[in-house]
């Protein structure tokens, strides 16, 4: 496990596809297609810090666990009405993944799992993208 003096920069974030509804405020204005799909990223908290287990509330087997919660979360964060949300991937570098695995292992009992691999599979399935620059350029 990494000590406090061994901290290095780590990067990870969740990627979602969101469908946003644009609503003109003027009655005499309309849109041909009022919905827009965009990729949206949420920064992942550093393992061991507040919010590092966000994946537990968001994901199960690589899918969003609660669509209504996902829509409400992104409506709040974007300040726009979100009609749909789909989880796409969790982008991480090697350093973040190593720290995440260390934290999971230290808290394995709380995940009701026998291994770190089982935990990662339960929540992320095959959506874990390690070392992929795509999504990490911040």
N, CA, C and O atoms as CSV, one atom per row, in Angstrom:
chain,resi,resn,atom,element,x,y,z
A,1,UNK,N,N,0.826,-1.177,0.000
A,1,UNK,CA,C,0.000,0.000,0.000
A,1,UNK,C,C,0.873,1.244,0.000
A,1,UNK,O,O,1.960,1.244,0.577
A,2,UNK,N,N,0.411,2.278,-0.631
A,2,UNK,CA,C,1.154,3.512,-0.810
A,2,UNK,C,C,1.088,4.389,0.435
A,2,UNK,O,O,0.006,4.583,0.990
A,3,UNK,N,N,2.211,4.918,0.880
A,3,UNK,CA,C,2.250,5.811,2.031
A,3,UNK,C,C,1.984,7.246,1.623
A,3,UNK,O,O,2.011,7.584,0.439
A,4,UNK,N,N,1.727,8.081,2.606
A,4,UNK,CA,C,1.424,9.495,2.371
A,4,UNK,C,C,2.552,10.184,1.611
A,4,UNK,O,O,2.287,11.027,0.754
A,5,UNK,N,N,3.802,9.842,1.908
A,5,UNK,CA,C,4.934,10.488,1.254
A,5,UNK,C,C,5.145,9.989,-0.174
A,5,UNK,O,O,5.931,10.575,-0.919
A,6,UNK,N,N,4.462,8.928,-0.562
A,6,UNK,CA,C,4.630,8.357,-1.896
A,6,UNK,C,C,3.536,8.789,-2.870
A,6,UNK,O,O,3.385,8.177,-3.927
A,7,UNK,N,N,2.778,9.817,-2.542
A,7,UNK,CA,C,1.676,10.252,-3.406
A,7,UNK,C,C,2.172,10.665,-4.781
A,7,UNK,O,O,3.166,11.380,-4.910
A,8,UNK,N,N,1.474,10.211,-5.793
A,8,UNK,CA,C,1.761,10.623,-7.164
A,8,UNK,C,C,0.443,10.999,-7.818
A,8,UNK,O,O,-0.633,10.618,-7.357
A,9,UNK,N,N,0.550,11.745,-8.890
A,9,UNK,CA,C,-0.663,12.182,-9.587
A,9,UNK,C,C,-1.392,10.970,-10.164
A,9,UNK,O,O,-0.788,10.096,-10.786
A,10,UNK,N,N,-2.681,10.942,-9.946
A,10,UNK,CA,C,-3.512,9.865,-10.463
A,10,UNK,C,C,-4.682,10.504,-11.182
A,10,UNK,O,O,-5.139,11.588,-10.818
A,11,UNK,N,N,-5.158,9.824,-12.199
A,11,UNK,CA,C,-6.293,10.350,-12.929
A,11,UNK,C,C,-7.300,9.239,-13.211
A,11,UNK,O,O,-6.946,8.130,-13.609
A,12,UNK,N,N,-8.565,9.579,-12.990
A,12,UNK,CA,C,-9.637,8.652,-13.337
A,12,UNK,C,C,-10.933,9.439,-13.419
A,12,UNK,O,O,-11.136,10.417,-12.700
A,13,UNK,N,N,-11.802,8.992,-14.310
A,13,UNK,CA,C,-13.120,9.609,-14.381
A,13,UNK,C,C,-14.114,8.684,-15.053
A,13,UNK,O,O,-13.771,7.819,-15.859
A,14,UNK,N,N,-15.354,8.910,-14.681
A,14,UNK,CA,C,-16.472,8.161,-15.238
A,14,UNK,C,C,-16.919,8.857,-16.516
A,14,UNK,O,O,-16.943,10.086,-16.575
A,15,UNK,N,N,-17.270,8.089,-17.533
A,15,UNK,CA,C,-17.788,8.654,-18.779
A,15,UNK,C,C,-19.227,8.176,-18.968
A,15,UNK,O,O,-19.528,6.991,-18.825
A,16,UNK,N,N,-20.098,9.111,-19.287
A,16,UNK,CA,C,-21.512,8.832,-19.516
A,16,UNK,C,C,-21.945,9.442,-20.839
A,16,UNK,O,O,-21.330,10.393,-21.321
A,17,UNK,N,N,-22.979,8.908,-21.413
A,17,UNK,CA,C,-23.655,9.557,-22.527
A,17,UNK,C,C,-24.927,10.143,-21.948
A,17,UNK,O,O,-25.732,9.429,-21.351
A,18,UNK,N,N,-25.109,11.447,-22.124
A,18,UNK,CA,C,-26.310,12.094,-21.605
A,18,UNK,C,C,-27.110,12.667,-22.764
A,18,UNK,O,O,-26.555,13.165,-23.743
A,19,UNK,N,N,-28.416,12.586,-22.630
A,19,UNK,CA,C,-29.325,13.224,-23.588
A,19,UNK,C,C,-29.962,14.393,-22.870
A,19,UNK,O,O,-30.648,14.231,-21.860
A,20,UNK,N,N,-29.721,15.574,-23.410
A,20,UNK,CA,C,-30.182,16.818,-22.801
A,20,UNK,C,C,-31.308,17.396,-23.650
A,20,UNK,O,O,-31.266,17.346,-24.880
A,21,UNK,N,N,-32.302,17.937,-22.984
A,21,UNK,CA,C,-33.400,18.606,-23.692
A,21,UNK,C,C,-33.196,20.107,-23.606
A,21,UNK,O,O,-33.099,20.678,-22.520
A,22,UNK,N,N,-33.134,20.733,-24.769
A,22,UNK,CA,C,-33.035,22.187,-24.849
A,22,UNK,C,C,-34.444,22.755,-24.940
A,22,UNK,O,O,-35.232,22.350,-25.794
A,23,UNK,N,N,-34.748,23.679,-24.069
A,23,UNK,CA,C,-36.091,24.247,-24.015
A,23,UNK,C,C,-36.040,25.757,-24.204
A,23,UNK,O,O,-35.641,26.487,-23.296
A,24,UNK,N,N,-36.447,26.229,-25.392
A,24,UNK,CA,C,-36.463,27.677,-25.621
A,24,UNK,C,C,-37.370,28.367,-24.599
A,24,UNK,O,O,-38.421,27.845,-24.227
A,25,UNK,N,N,-36.944,29.541,-24.158
A,25,UNK,CA,C,-37.755,30.294,-23.199
A,25,UNK,C,C,-38.777,31.182,-23.900
A,25,UNK,O,O,-39.773,31.572,-23.291
A,26,UNK,N,N,-38.548,31.504,-25.158
A,26,UNK,CA,C,-39.481,32.350,-25.915
A,26,UNK,C,C,-40.537,31.486,-26.592
A,26,UNK,O,O,-40.203,30.472,-27.204
A,27,UNK,N,N,-41.785,31.868,-26.490
A,27,UNK,CA,C,-42.905,31.113,-27.068
A,27,UNK,C,C,-42.836,31.057,-28.591
A,27,UNK,O,O,-43.339,30.110,-29.194
A,28,UNK,N,N,-42.223,32.054,-29.218
A,28,UNK,CA,C,-42.166,32.092,-30.679
A,28,UNK,C,C,-40.915,31.419,-31.239
A,28,UNK,O,O,-40.579,31.608,-32.408
A,29,UNK,N,N,-40.226,30.636,-30.409
A,29,UNK,CA,C,-39.003,29.945,-30.829
A,29,UNK,C,C,-39.178,28.445,-30.611
A,29,UNK,O,O,-39.688,28.009,-29.579
A,30,UNK,N,N,-38.749,27.671,-31.596
A,30,UNK,CA,C,-38.806,26.211,-31.446
A,30,UNK,C,C,-37.546,25.600,-32.048
A,30,UNK,O,O,-36.838,26.244,-32.823
A,31,UNK,N,N,-37.282,24.377,-31.690
A,31,UNK,CA,C,-36.115,23.656,-32.193
A,31,UNK,C,C,-36.570,22.467,-33.024
A,31,UNK,O,O,-37.532,21.784,-32.674
A,32,UNK,N,N,-35.881,22.229,-34.115
A,32,UNK,CA,C,-36.204,21.076,-34.955
A,32,UNK,C,C,-36.046,19.787,-34.157
A,32,UNK,O,O,-36.917,18.918,-34.183
A,33,UNK,N,N,-34.945,19.677,-33.462
A,33,UNK,CA,C,-34.705,18.526,-32.588
A,33,UNK,C,C,-34.247,19.070,-31.245
A,33,UNK,O,O,-33.104,19.512,-31.126
A,34,UNK,N,N,-35.096,19.053,-30.242
A,34,UNK,CA,C,-34.750,19.686,-28.961
A,34,UNK,C,C,-33.822,18.854,-28.066
A,34,UNK,O,O,-33.480,19.286,-26.965
A,35,UNK,N,N,-33.415,17.671,-28.526
A,35,UNK,CA,C,-32.514,16.873,-27.693
A,35,UNK,C,C,-31.118,16.822,-28.304
A,35,UNK,O,O,-30.948,16.824,-29.524
A,36,UNK,N,N,-30.133,16.776,-27.424
A,36,UNK,CA,C,-28.733,16.716,-27.819
A,36,UNK,C,C,-28.069,15.638,-26.982
A,36,UNK,O,O,-28.271,15.566,-25.770
A,37,UNK,N,N,-27.278,14.802,-27.635
A,37,UNK,CA,C,-26.511,13.783,-26.913
A,37,UNK,C,C,-25.065,14.226,-26.829
A,37,UNK,O,O,-24.469,14.664,-27.813
A,38,UNK,N,N,-24.519,14.104,-25.640
A,38,UNK,CA,C,-23.124,14.463,-25.423
A,38,UNK,C,C,-22.485,13.498,-24.433
A,38,UNK,O,O,-23.159,12.878,-23.610
A,39,UNK,N,N,-21.185,13.393,-24.538
A,39,UNK,CA,C,-20.419,12.625,-23.567
A,39,UNK,C,C,-20.166,13.539,-22.372
A,39,UNK,O,O,-19.822,14.709,-22.545
A,40,UNK,N,N,-20.333,13.021,-21.192
A,40,UNK,CA,C,-20.169,13.801,-19.973
A,40,UNK,C,C,-19.272,13.018,-19.022
A,40,UNK,O,O,-19.424,11.806,-18.866
A,41,UNK,N,N,-18.338,13.721,-18.389
A,41,UNK,CA,C,-17.384,13.070,-17.498
A,41,UNK,C,C,-17.588,13.532,-16.066
A,41,UNK,O,O,-17.888,14.699,-15.816
A,42,UNK,N,N,-17.424,12.610,-15.130
A,42,UNK,CA,C,-17.395,12.914,-13.699
A,42,UNK,C,C,-16.034,12.484,-13.175
A,42,UNK,O,O,-15.608,11.347,-13.374
A,43,UNK,N,N,-15.365,13.399,-12.510
A,43,UNK,CA,C,-14.066,13.080,-11.922
A,43,UNK,C,C,-14.254,12.040,-10.814
A,43,UNK,O,O,-15.216,12.101,-10.048
A,44,UNK,N,N,-13.343,11.111,-10.744
A,44,UNK,CA,C,-13.356,10.099,-9.685
A,44,UNK,C,C,-12.535,10.605,-8.503
A,44,UNK,O,O,-11.431,11.122,-8.675
A,45,UNK,N,N,-13.081,10.449,-7.318
A,45,UNK,CA,C,-12.350,10.846,-6.109
A,45,UNK,C,C,-11.152,9.921,-5.919
A,45,UNK,O,O,-11.194,8.746,-6.285
A,46,UNK,N,N,-10.106,10.460,-5.354
A,46,UNK,CA,C,-8.908,9.670,-5.083
A,46,UNK,C,C,-9.265,8.532,-4.121
A,46,UNK,O,O,-9.945,8.764,-3.121
A,47,UNK,N,N,-8.817,7.315,-4.410
A,47,UNK,CA,C,-9.116,6.187,-3.523
A,47,UNK,C,C,-8.745,6.499,-2.073
A,47,UNK,O,O,-7.664,7.011,-1.782
A,48,UNK,N,N,-9.671,6.175,-1.179
A,48,UNK,CA,C,-9.460,6.408,0.239
A,48,UNK,C,C,-9.976,7.752,0.722
A,48,UNK,O,O,-10.031,7.992,1.928
A,49,UNK,N,N,-10.356,8.635,-0.198
A,49,UNK,CA,C,-10.896,9.938,0.192
A,49,UNK,C,C,-12.417,9.912,0.082
A,49,UNK,O,O,-13.000,8.978,-0.468
A,50,UNK,N,N,-13.041,10.951,0.613
A,50,UNK,CA,C,-14.496,11.048,0.562
A,50,UNK,C,C,-14.995,10.918,-0.882
A,50,UNK,O,O,-14.531,11.634,-1.769
A,51,UNK,N,N,-15.923,10.019,-1.108
A,51,UNK,CA,C,-16.511,9.832,-2.433
A,51,UNK,C,C,-15.833,8.803,-3.318
A,51,UNK,O,O,-16.252,8.601,-4.458
A,52,UNK,N,N,-14.796,8.150,-2.820
A,52,UNK,CA,C,-14.075,7.196,-3.676
A,52,UNK,C,C,-14.920,5.987,-4.050
A,52,UNK,O,O,-14.641,5.318,-5.045
A,53,UNK,N,N,-15.952,5.704,-3.259
A,53,UNK,CA,C,-16.819,4.548,-3.550
A,53,UNK,C,C,-18.037,4.935,-4.391
A,53,UNK,O,O,-19.037,4.217,-4.384
A,54,UNK,N,N,-17.973,6.029,-5.097
A,54,UNK,CA,C,-19.112,6.490,-5.910
A,54,UNK,C,C,-19.628,5.394,-6.841
A,54,UNK,O,O,-20.827,5.314,-7.106
A,55,UNK,N,N,-18.729,4.558,-7.332
A,55,UNK,CA,C,-19.139,3.487,-8.236
A,55,UNK,C,C,-20.180,2.576,-7.609
A,55,UNK,O,O,-20.989,1.982,-8.322
A,56,UNK,N,N,-20.173,2.455,-6.280
A,56,UNK,CA,C,-21.153,1.593,-5.601
A,56,UNK,C,C,-22.565,2.135,-5.732
A,56,UNK,O,O,-23.518,1.363,-5.827
A,57,UNK,N,N,-22.710,3.458,-5.739
A,57,UNK,CA,C,-24.042,4.047,-5.857
A,57,UNK,C,C,-24.471,4.209,-7.312
A,57,UNK,O,O,-25.662,4.325,-7.601
A,58,UNK,N,N,-23.510,4.216,-8.220
A,58,UNK,CA,C,-23.836,4.456,-9.623
A,58,UNK,C,C,-23.957,3.198,-10.480
A,58,UNK,O,O,-24.807,3.137,-11.369
A,59,UNK,N,N,-23.125,2.200,-10.225
A,59,UNK,CA,C,-22.956,1.108,-11.188
A,59,UNK,C,C,-23.223,-0.280,-10.617
A,59,UNK,O,O,-23.046,-0.540,-9.427
A,60,UNK,N,N,-23.652,-1.149,-11.509
A,60,UNK,CA,C,-23.722,-2.578,-11.236
A,60,UNK,C,C,-23.532,-3.293,-12.563
A,60,UNK,O,O,-24.297,-3.096,-13.507
A,61,UNK,N,N,-22.506,-4.120,-12.620
A,61,UNK,CA,C,-22.171,-4.883,-13.824
A,61,UNK,C,C,-21.989,-3.979,-15.049
A,61,UNK,O,O,-22.368,-4.342,-16.162
A,62,UNK,N,N,-21.406,-2.802,-14.825
A,62,UNK,CA,C,-21.108,-1.899,-15.931
A,62,UNK,C,C,-22.284,-1.093,-16.441
A,62,UNK,O,O,-22.203,-0.467,-17.498
A,63,UNK,N,N,-23.373,-1.106,-15.696
A,63,UNK,CA,C,-24.570,-0.353,-16.087
A,63,UNK,C,C,-24.953,0.603,-14.965
A,63,UNK,O,O,-24.626,0.373,-13.801
A,64,UNK,N,N,-25.640,1.666,-15.322
A,64,UNK,CA,C,-26.173,2.591,-14.323
A,64,UNK,C,C,-27.234,1.859,-13.516
A,64,UNK,O,O,-28.130,1.245,-14.094
A,65,UNK,N,N,-27.149,1.911,-12.187
A,65,UNK,CA,C,-28.082,1.143,-11.359
A,65,UNK,C,C,-29.463,1.775,-11.262
A,65,UNK,O,O,-30.455,1.058,-11.132
A,66,UNK,N,N,-29.550,3.087,-11.321
A,66,UNK,CA,C,-30.820,3.782,-11.132
A,66,UNK,C,C,-30.915,4.926,-12.138
A,66,UNK,O,O,-30.273,5.962,-11.965
A,67,UNK,N,N,-31.709,4.741,-13.181
A,67,UNK,CA,C,-31.823,5.738,-14.246
A,67,UNK,C,C,-32.348,7.077,-13.727
A,67,UNK,O,O,-31.866,8.132,-14.138
A,68,UNK,N,N,-33.328,7.040,-12.829
A,68,UNK,CA,C,-33.892,8.284,-12.291
A,68,UNK,C,C,-32.832,9.052,-11.502
A,68,UNK,O,O,-32.731,10.274,-11.617
A,69,UNK,N,N,-32.046,8.337,-10.703
A,69,UNK,CA,C,-30.970,8.983,-9.956
A,69,UNK,C,C,-29.949,9.585,-10.921
A,69,UNK,O,O,-29.492,10.709,-10.716
A,70,UNK,N,N,-29.595,8.854,-11.956
A,70,UNK,CA,C,-28.635,9.338,-12.950
A,70,UNK,C,C,-29.126,10.609,-13.635
A,70,UNK,O,O,-28.365,11.562,-13.803
A,71,UNK,N,N,-30.389,10.623,-14.028
A,71,UNK,CA,C,-30.955,11.824,-14.657
A,71,UNK,C,C,-30.936,13.000,-13.692
A,71,UNK,O,O,-30.564,14.110,-14.072
A,72,UNK,N,N,-31.333,12.764,-12.449
A,72,UNK,CA,C,-31.356,13.839,-11.446
A,72,UNK,C,C,-29.936,14.348,-11.171
A,72,UNK,O,O,-29.724,15.557,-11.076
A,73,UNK,N,N,-28.970,13.446,-11.044
A,73,UNK,CA,C,-27.586,13.825,-10.779
A,73,UNK,C,C,-27.052,14.742,-11.877
A,73,UNK,O,O,-26.470,15.788,-11.589
A,74,UNK,N,N,-27.250,14.346,-13.137
A,74,UNK,CA,C,-26.717,15.145,-14.235
A,74,UNK,C,C,-27.542,16.397,-14.511
A,74,UNK,O,O,-27.000,17.396,-14.984
A,75,UNK,N,N,-28.825,16.364,-14.229
A,75,UNK,CA,C,-29.630,17.581,-14.342
A,75,UNK,C,C,-29.088,18.626,-13.370
A,75,UNK,O,O,-28.969,19.803,-13.713
A,76,UNK,N,N,-28.763,18.187,-12.161
A,76,UNK,CA,C,-28.198,19.100,-11.152
A,76,UNK,C,C,-26.816,19.596,-11.568
A,76,UNK,O,O,-26.536,20.791,-11.479
A,77,UNK,N,N,-25.958,18.698,-12.018
A,77,UNK,CA,C,-24.589,19.072,-12.350
A,77,UNK,C,C,-24.497,19.932,-13.608
A,77,UNK,O,O,-23.633,20.805,-13.697
A,78,UNK,N,N,-25.373,19.696,-14.573
A,78,UNK,CA,C,-25.327,20.445,-15.830
A,78,UNK,C,C,-26.227,21.678,-15.833
A,78,UNK,O,O,-26.025,22.602,-16.621
A,79,UNK,N,N,-27.222,21.685,-14.947
A,79,UNK,CA,C,-28.159,22.803,-14.935
A,79,UNK,C,C,-29.092,22.791,-16.132
A,79,UNK,O,O,-29.662,23.820,-16.496
A,80,UNK,N,N,-29.243,21.634,-16.735
A,80,UNK,CA,C,-30.125,21.444,-17.897
A,80,UNK,C,C,-30.939,20.176,-17.687
A,80,UNK,O,O,-30.486,19.253,-17.010
A,81,UNK,N,N,-32.142,20.121,-18.266
A,81,UNK,CA,C,-32.942,18.899,-18.107
A,81,UNK,C,C,-32.323,17.721,-18.866
A,81,UNK,O,O,-32.137,17.784,-20.081
A,82,UNK,N,N,-32.009,16.659,-18.144
A,82,UNK,CA,C,-31.412,15.459,-18.738
A,82,UNK,C,C,-32.501,14.406,-18.876
A,82,UNK,O,O,-33.165,14.047,-17.903
A,83,UNK,N,N,-32.673,13.921,-20.089
A,83,UNK,CA,C,-33.706,12.913,-20.366
A,83,UNK,C,C,-33.205,11.492,-20.209
A,83,UNK,O,O,-33.969,10.599,-19.842
A,84,UNK,N,N,-31.914,11.271,-20.486
A,84,UNK,CA,C,-31.401,9.911,-20.446
A,84,UNK,C,C,-29.913,9.942,-20.107
A,84,UNK,O,O,-29.203,10.881,-20.468
A,85,UNK,N,N,-29.458,8.917,-19.417
A,85,UNK,CA,C,-28.050,8.773,-19.063
A,85,UNK,C,C,-27.662,7.315,-19.242
A,85,UNK,O,O,-28.389,6.415,-18.822
A,86,UNK,N,N,-26.524,7.087,-19.862
A,86,UNK,CA,C,-25.971,5.737,-19.980
A,86,UNK,C,C,-24.507,5.779,-19.576
A,86,UNK,O,O,-23.756,6.649,-20.016
A,87,UNK,N,N,-24.109,4.839,-18.740
A,87,UNK,CA,C,-22.703,4.720,-18.382
A,87,UNK,C,C,-21.957,4.130,-19.561
A,87,UNK,O,O,-22.421,3.172,-20.179
A,88,UNK,N,N,-20.790,4.702,-19.880
A,88,UNK,CA,C,-19.997,4.226,-21.012
A,88,UNK,C,C,-18.692,3.561,-20.592
A,88,UNK,O,O,-18.354,2.485,-21.085
A,89,UNK,N,N,-17.948,4.210,-19.666
A,89,UNK,CA,C,-16.642,3.658,-19.298
A,89,UNK,C,C,-16.113,4.347,-18.045
A,89,UNK,O,O,-16.578,5.415,-17.648
A,90,UNK,N,N,-15.142,3.707,-17.450
A,90,UNK,CA,C,-14.374,4.303,-16.364
A,90,UNK,C,C,-12.938,4.354,-16.852
A,90,UNK,O,O,-12.277,3.323,-16.978
A,91,UNK,N,N,-12.460,5.562,-17.127
A,91,UNK,CA,C,-11.103,5.756,-17.627
A,91,UNK,C,C,-10.164,5.994,-16.451
A,91,UNK,O,O,-10.440,6.812,-15.574
A,92,UNK,N,N,-9.065,5.277,-16.449
A,92,UNK,CA,C,-8.107,5.410,-15.352
A,92,UNK,C,C,-6.689,5.179,-15.848
A,92,UNK,O,O,-6.460,4.518,-16.861
A,93,UNK,N,N,-5.751,5.740,-15.109
A,93,UNK,CA,C,-4.357,5.411,-15.387
A,93,UNK,C,C,-3.928,4.291,-14.440
A,93,UNK,O,O,-4.659,3.923,-13.520
A,94,UNK,N,N,-2.747,3.765,-14.679
A,94,UNK,CA,C,-2.243,2.637,-13.880
A,94,UNK,C,C,-2.128,2.988,-12.396
A,94,UNK,O,O,-2.434,2.163,-11.535
A,95,UNK,N,N,-1.688,4.213,-12.097
A,95,UNK,CA,C,-1.491,4.629,-10.714
A,95,UNK,C,C,-2.810,4.668,-9.949
A,95,UNK,O,O,-2.897,4.210,-8.809
A,96,UNK,N,N,-3.825,5.218,-10.589
A,96,UNK,CA,C,-5.132,5.279,-9.929
A,96,UNK,C,C,-5.670,3.866,-9.709
A,96,UNK,O,O,-6.157,3.547,-8.624
A,97,UNK,N,N,-5.583,3.028,-10.726
A,97,UNK,CA,C,-6.092,1.664,-10.600
A,97,UNK,C,C,-5.390,0.918,-9.471
A,97,UNK,O,O,-6.036,0.199,-8.709
A,98,UNK,N,N,-4.088,1.083,-9.359
A,98,UNK,CA,C,-3.342,0.420,-8.281
A,98,UNK,C,C,-3.836,0.905,-6.910
A,98,UNK,O,O,-4.042,0.101,-6.000
A,99,UNK,N,N,-4.023,2.216,-6.772
A,99,UNK,CA,C,-4.512,2.770,-5.500
A,99,UNK,C,C,-5.939,2.307,-5.219
A,99,UNK,O,O,-6.285,2.024,-4.073
A,100,UNK,N,N,-6.769,2.229,-6.262
A,100,UNK,CA,C,-8.144,1.749,-6.103
A,100,UNK,C,C,-8.150,0.295,-5.646
A,100,UNK,O,O,-8.885,-0.071,-4.729
A,101,UNK,N,N,-7.346,-0.515,-6.274
A,101,UNK,CA,C,-7.256,-1.921,-5.884
A,101,UNK,C,C,-6.781,-2.062,-4.439
A,101,UNK,O,O,-7.284,-2.913,-3.706
A,102,UNK,N,N,-5.818,-1.237,-4.024
A,102,UNK,CA,C,-5.339,-1.271,-2.637
A,102,UNK,C,C,-6.466,-0.936,-1.663
A,102,UNK,O,O,-6.626,-1.610,-0.645
A,103,UNK,N,N,-7.238,0.087,-1.966
A,103,UNK,CA,C,-8.353,0.495,-1.090
A,103,UNK,C,C,-9.437,-0.572,-1.048
A,103,UNK,O,O,-9.974,-0.877,0.017
A,104,UNK,N,N,-9.755,-1.131,-2.194
A,104,UNK,CA,C,-10.760,-2.202,-2.235
A,104,UNK,C,C,-10.292,-3.381,-1.392
A,104,UNK,O,O,-11.061,-3.934,-0.605
A,105,UNK,N,N,-9.027,-3.764,-1.558
A,105,UNK,CA,C,-8.489,-4.891,-0.792
A,105,UNK,C,C,-8.547,-4.612,0.710
A,105,UNK,O,O,-8.853,-5.508,1.496
A,106,UNK,N,N,-8.259,-3.386,1.106
A,106,UNK,CA,C,-8.292,-3.014,2.522
A,106,UNK,C,C,-9.715,-3.003,3.079
A,106,UNK,O,O,-9.913,-3.079,4.292
A,107,UNK,N,N,-10.700,-2.908,2.189
A,107,UNK,CA,C,-12.113,-2.834,2.590
A,107,UNK,C,C,-12.935,-3.969,1.979
A,107,UNK,O,O,-14.149,-3.840,1.823
A,108,UNK,N,N,-12.295,-5.054,1.643
A,108,UNK,CA,C,-12.929,-6.160,0.916
A,108,UNK,C,C,-14.196,-6.664,1.582
A,108,UNK,O,O,-15.182,-6.955,0.905
A,109,UNK,N,N,-14.178,-6.769,2.892
A,109,UNK,CA,C,-15.355,-7.281,3.618
A,109,UNK,C,C,-16.595,-6.426,3.359
A,109,UNK,O,O,-17.697,-6.960,3.237
A,110,UNK,N,N,-16.425,-5.111,3.275
A,110,UNK,CA,C,-17.581,-4.224,3.054
A,110,UNK,C,C,-18.186,-4.407,1.666
A,110,UNK,O,O,-19.333,-4.023,1.433
A,111,UNK,N,N,-17.427,-4.989,0.749
A,111,UNK,CA,C,-17.934,-5.241,-0.601
A,111,UNK,C,C,-18.579,-6.625,-0.723
A,111,UNK,O,O,-19.136,-6.970,-1.764
A,112,UNK,N,N,-18.495,-7.399,0.341
A,112,UNK,CA,C,-19.032,-8.761,0.344
A,112,UNK,C,C,-18.512,-9.551,-0.858
A,112,UNK,O,O,-19.266,-10.166,-1.612
A,113,UNK,N,N,-17.197,-9.504,-0.995
A,113,UNK,CA,C,-16.543,-10.189,-2.103
A,113,UNK,C,C,-15.295,-10.893,-1.582
A,113,UNK,O,O,-14.798,-10.598,-0.495
A,114,UNK,N,N,-14.808,-11.822,-2.381
A,114,UNK,CA,C,-13.630,-12.581,-1.972
A,114,UNK,C,C,-12.341,-12.065,-2.591
A,114,UNK,O,O,-11.251,-12.456,-2.173
A,115,UNK,N,N,-12.457,-11.178,-3.597
A,115,UNK,CA,C,-11.250,-10.655,-4.234
A,115,UNK,C,C,-11.510,-9.278,-4.841
A,115,UNK,O,O,-12.652,-8.878,-5.068
A,116,UNK,N,N,-10.430,-8.581,-5.090
A,116,UNK,CA,C,-10.517,-7.271,-5.743
A,116,UNK,C,C,-11.089,-7.439,-7.149
A,116,UNK,O,O,-11.915,-6.638,-7.586
A,117,UNK,N,N,-10.655,-8.470,-7.850
A,117,UNK,CA,C,-11.149,-8.739,-9.197
A,117,UNK,C,C,-12.665,-8.917,-9.200
A,117,UNK,O,O,-13.349,-8.436,-10.104
A,118,UNK,N,N,-13.182,-9.602,-8.197
A,118,UNK,CA,C,-14.633,-9.798,-8.093
A,118,UNK,C,C,-15.340,-8.458,-7.912
A,118,UNK,O,O,-16.379,-8.225,-8.531
A,119,UNK,N,N,-14.801,-7.580,-7.082
A,119,UNK,CA,C,-15.411,-6.262,-6.857
A,119,UNK,C,C,-15.414,-5.459,-8.155
A,119,UNK,O,O,-16.443,-4.902,-8.537
A,120,UNK,N,N,-14.277,-5.398,-8.830
A,120,UNK,CA,C,-14.192,-4.633,-10.078
A,120,UNK,C,C,-15.170,-5.176,-11.114
A,120,UNK,O,O,-15.794,-4.412,-11.851
A,121,UNK,N,N,-15.299,-6.482,-11.165
A,121,UNK,CA,C,-16.230,-7.100,-12.108
A,121,UNK,C,C,-17.686,-6.798,-11.752
A,121,UNK,O,O,-18.499,-6.520,-12.633
A,122,UNK,N,N,-18.011,-6.854,-10.453
A,122,UNK,CA,C,-19.380,-6.585,-10.010
A,122,UNK,C,C,-19.858,-5.192,-10.410
A,122,UNK,O,O,-21.001,-5.014,-10.833
A,123,UNK,N,N,-18.988,-4.228,-10.275
A,123,UNK,CA,C,-19.402,-2.846,-10.507
A,123,UNK,C,C,-19.078,-2.343,-11.911
A,123,UNK,O,O,-19.919,-1.699,-12.539
A,124,UNK,N,N,-17.895,-2.619,-12.407
A,124,UNK,CA,C,-17.478,-2.052,-13.694
A,124,UNK,C,C,-17.660,-2.995,-14.875
A,124,UNK,O,O,-17.703,-2.542,-16.019
A,125,UNK,N,N,-17.765,-4.285,-14.626
A,125,UNK,CA,C,-17.820,-5.297,-15.688
A,125,UNK,C,C,-16.630,-5.067,-16.622
A,125,UNK,O,O,-15.488,-5.023,-16.165
A,126,UNK,N,N,-16.880,-4.923,-17.902
A,126,UNK,CA,C,-15.778,-4.738,-18.863
A,126,UNK,C,C,-15.586,-3.272,-19.245
A,126,UNK,O,O,-14.926,-2.979,-20.242
A,127,UNK,N,N,-16.149,-2.356,-18.475
A,127,UNK,CA,C,-16.089,-0.930,-18.840
A,127,UNK,C,C,-14.865,-0.203,-18.279
A,127,UNK,O,O,-14.741,1.010,-18.450
A,128,UNK,N,N,-13.973,-0.917,-17.620
A,128,UNK,CA,C,-12.770,-0.322,-17.060
A,128,UNK,C,C,-11.735,-0.155,-18.172
A,128,UNK,O,O,-11.306,-1.138,-18.776
A,129,UNK,N,N,-11.335,1.090,-18.442
A,129,UNK,CA,C,-10.371,1.391,-19.508
A,129,UNK,C,C,-9.101,1.922,-18.850
A,129,UNK,O,O,-9.078,3.045,-18.348
A,130,UNK,N,N,-8.052,1.114,-18.855
A,130,UNK,CA,C,-6.811,1.469,-18.167
A,130,UNK,C,C,-5.768,1.940,-19.176
A,130,UNK,O,O,-5.534,1.310,-20.207
A,131,UNK,N,N,-5.145,3.082,-18.836
A,131,UNK,CA,C,-4.062,3.579,-19.672
A,131,UNK,C,C,-4.511,4.150,-21.000
A,131,UNK,O,O,-3.693,4.371,-21.893
A,132,UNK,N,N,-5.797,4.390,-21.136
A,132,UNK,CA,C,-6.325,4.953,-22.370
A,132,UNK,C,C,-6.374,6.462,-22.207
A,132,UNK,O,O,-7.054,6.965,-21.312
A,133,UNK,N,N,-5.668,7.187,-23.054
A,133,UNK,CA,C,-5.666,8.657,-22.959
A,133,UNK,C,C,-7.049,9.230,-23.197
A,133,UNK,O,O,-7.407,10.267,-22.639
A,134,UNK,N,N,-7.813,8.558,-24.019
A,134,UNK,CA,C,-9.161,9.003,-24.329
A,134,UNK,C,C,-9.953,9.174,-23.033
A,134,UNK,O,O,-10.125,8.221,-22.273
A,135,UNK,N,N,-10.420,10.360,-22.794
A,135,UNK,CA,C,-11.189,10.602,-21.588
A,135,UNK,C,C,-10.380,11.126,-20.424
A,135,UNK,O,O,-10.963,11.599,-19.448
A,136,UNK,N,N,-9.051,11.063,-20.485
A,136,UNK,CA,C,-8.238,11.526,-19.359
A,136,UNK,C,C,-7.563,12.868,-19.621
A,136,UNK,O,O,-6.946,13.432,-18.718
A,137,UNK,N,N,-7.669,13.379,-20.827
A,137,UNK,CA,C,-7.060,14.681,-21.085
A,137,UNK,C,C,-7.940,15.739,-20.427
A,137,UNK,O,O,-9.016,16.072,-20.922
A,138,UNK,N,N,-7.459,16.255,-19.306
A,138,UNK,CA,C,-8.257,17.171,-18.500
A,138,UNK,C,C,-7.720,18.574,-18.591
A,138,UNK,O,O,-8.270,19.486,-17.973
